[in-house]
């Protein structure tokens, strides 16, 4: 994954910034129902922690400017490399000003977007917290894990993600699983008629927490979008749940590592058993359905 660079260009998905119309209802869902730690409310944003990072989720009143996905870049040299590649490919890239970096709790950043108009923050040195992560309820969350993004043209958008250092692990139909580190994937691109964040996924300690959270959601009349289930390609166990404003948050566990030896990306058919080896289906979210 060096892509001509001595070290990896990108290392992780480090945060999501979400624009919502029902700010306080969404904040209650994220903290009291899903189980993240509410930590900051300033400049019109409410922020949350899921691990040792200062924040991994922030909510703001409905505005496209407030929505983005943060991708951690190895260092400023890698940031310059990525900026040059994207510029050469015709992508608009903006160096973040001091106030924009402070709002994101990072040292430096490039602000850009893929051709589906998903806003991407390429950031260096996102802030860590010296305080222990302590959530509102014990949902078993240990870290922010990955994201699913909608793409209006997956082949076209792959040029963007490859330029910043992501590589394809596997395909399910035209769904592309992209890795940034040793895990099977950290980003999944789902063909869609629109752009935007599809889901934010958070790793839990064990499969037990997947089942416990499933029962908790049922008891509290929270809609389960899909799961409990297991992805065929990554072997990851998941539970997708729906909050206000169309938010989908996911509990995940057990993703396989990609391995050190390179291999060809495998092609799985777009079928229910490829999206979930256990057979769970999503009837209301077309991107998660095999009937698209």
Secondary structure as UniProt FT lines:
FT   TURN            3..4
FT   STRAND          10..20
FT   HELIX           23..28
FT   HELIX           29..34
FT   STRAND          37..42
FT   TURN            43..44
FT   STRAND          45..49
FT   STRAND          57..61
FT   HELIX           64..66
FT   STRAND          68..73
FT   HELIX           76..88
FT   TURN            89..90
FT   STRAND          94..95
FT   HELIX           98..104
FT   STRAND          108..113
FT   TURN            115..116
FT   STRAND          119..124
FT   STRAND          141..151
FT   HELIX           154..163
FT   TURN            164..165
FT   STRAND          167..172
FT   TURN            173..174
FT   STRAND          175..179
FT   STRAND          187..191
FT   STRAND          196..204
FT   HELIX           207..219
FT   TURN            220..221
FT   STRAND          224..230
FT   TURN            232..234
FT   STRAND          237..242
FT   HELIX           244..246
FT   STRAND          248..253
FT   STRAND          266..268
FT   HELIX           272..275
FT   TURN            277..278
FT   HELIX           286..288
FT   TURN            290..291
//
